[in-house]
Amino acid sequence: MAEAGGDLIPLVAAIIGVGVVAQVLSDRYRVPSVVFLVAAGIVMGPEVLGFLQPDAFGDALSAIVGLSVAIIVFEGAFHLSVDKLRQAPAATVRLVTVGALIALVGTSVTVHYVLGSTWAVAFLIGALLIATGPTVITPILEVVPTRDRVRAALETEGIVNDVTAAILAIVVFEAIRTGVTAPVELLELFAQRLGVGVLVGLTVAGVLYYVLQYIDLSPASAPRNARLLVLAGALVAYGTADTIATEAGVAAAATAGVLLGNADIPYEEDVTDFKGDVTLVVLSFVFITLAALLEFNELRQLGVGGLVVVVVVALVLRPLLVFVSTAGDRFSRNEKLFMSFVGPRGIIPASVATLFAIELRTQGMDQAAHTLVGTVFLVILATVVFEGGFARRIAEYLDVIPMRILVIGGGKVGRTLAERLETRGENVVLIENDPDIVELARNEGFTVHAGDATDTAVLEAAGAANAKVVVAATGDDDVNLLVTQLAETKFAPETIVARANDPDNARAFRELGVETISSTVATAQSIDNFIERPTLSDWMDEFGESGDVQEIAVTAADLVGKQIRDLGDDLPDGCLIALVSNGETTEVPSAEYTLREGDRITLLGRRGAVREAMSYVHPERG
């Protein structure tokens, strides 16, 4: 026993150390950490170095994985706020219902006919491969800052489908093991486990909320005690529910996480930071350990049929369910394509498939076990490596990484500005404290953070730390000035703009270093433009639909030193350089103007042509 413990200590230390290195590499190269974790697990496993053997943890592996999954699912659910869900409610509901059904049926049919498995095993694989999961989606979204509605839809799908896949898979497995095939009995099994999970999760969340709110935790150590109580709650919820009904623990952890995450609990920021660090550790451990279980021989046995299943799951069923689920919503075509090509499978399919395979082998169903593990791990490996590894490249190619812009004030000016910016594909968050305006703006499809923007905590919660632009557009000049000063001193975004309702305040704003737009002057200029330049004025009014004007810095090495006249064949048709600024002067460039690195050029033309030219002028943008 001492010898086994002695062997485990360096093994666990190595796994955690490699996991931390994987996270550092992820941050350095902006590639989701799961890619490095899977690669590390394969290298450490018996297929390469043999340092990590499948039986290293003995019978305890399933328990370790289960508790780790509880922490990971709880962490993801804790961040799933009601405000996020409101960003794309219809699409989210369809993704976890219609989308999950398409994935289940489509995968099952493909596995049955392509791999020749029984319908029972095919539906078991189909149930497991419903899950995308926060373990793979969250690391991707950390390096690919998508619009809030895309993030909300993908995160919600991952958390809910983790629960659905785990419970549905255990129901199908029970049908295989016991021979139950009646639809009513299968539905009862599903409802029983889901009900147990929800009930336990609700109970644990209620107890924790009461303890955190009403029991003195000792001021000196209250934040620490709050963190430990919440962590213990996640594990208790999982363990209790799983003891009552197998695989109900995932539903319990998810339920408790969602409820506590949306409750106003004390020390929430401390709890969030602590859980995030713990999750990184257990995520690293689980992914590396399960990846080490991968046997190349099981993948080879699938042959070409296994690759066909991967292609159908990732490139046929996934786009189909995404486009069906997001039909009629505010998602752009490119956002739908991004969601279609970013649906990797993760911990739940891998861990549950491994446990089921052991059970199938004990019943003499070796071929079914090989098909189950081989198919599930092949899909996980392919989707994590290709979809996870190339997620940022896919996002950049599809141009779905927006500039994050905070607009303070959800009135007519704020909403109109947000609409124009969103038409160009930017990620706009409105901040508004009037409940009626908040509701109105949300009904119109905008992302709204409710709160007083003169409060630093509200700005931070709305994403000011990652915002490139902050616009103070309320009807109160005092509020606009205070917000811009807070943004400058606390968050330092690239651009801060204030609306001056009283033209007499515009000069005072500018003297304080605030870029200011006077409502009075802007209206007069618009009228003047319409009188003197009606064609240009009309085009500018509609430029978000067909045309675009963008300013961008020159960074492309092959452009530096070139004259404007030499760019004719390089710029796309329908786009021209209208202005060039070198930091000292701004001018309409002559044909002989020589571009320098850092020059800011204004591109004008058709929307698609301008976007293409931006990528050419500044390849690193995004």
ABEGO torsion letter per residue (X at the ends): XAAAAAAAAAAAAAAAAAAAAAAAAAAAAGBBAAAAAAAAAAAABAABAGABBAAAAEAAAAAAAAAAAAAAAAAAAAABBAAAAAABAAAAAAAABAAAAAAAAAAAAAAAAAAGBBAAAAAAAAAAAABAEAAAAAAAAAABBBBAAAAAAAAAAAAAAAAAAAAAAAAAAAAAAAGBABAAAAAAAAAAAAAAAAAAAAAAAAAAAAAAAABBAEAAAAAAAAAAAAAAAAAAAAAAAAAABBGAAAAAAAAAAAAAAABBBBGAAAAAAAAAAAAAAAAAAAAAAAAAABBAAAAAAAEAAAAAAAAAAAAAAAAAAAAAAABGBABBAAAAAAAAABBBBBAAAAAAAAAAAAAAAAAGBAAAAAAAAAAAAAAAAAAAAAAAAAAAAAAAAAGABBBBBBBBEABAAAAAAAAAAAAAGBBBBBBBABAAAAAAAAAAGBBBBBEBAABAAAAAAAGAAABABBBBABABAAAAAAAAAAAAAAAGBABBBBBBABAAAAAAAAAAGBBBBBAAAAAAAAAAAAAABAAAAAAAAAAAAABBBBBBBBABAAABGBBAAAAAAABBBGBBBABBBAGABBBBBBAABBBBBGBBBBBBEBAAAAAAAAAAABAABX
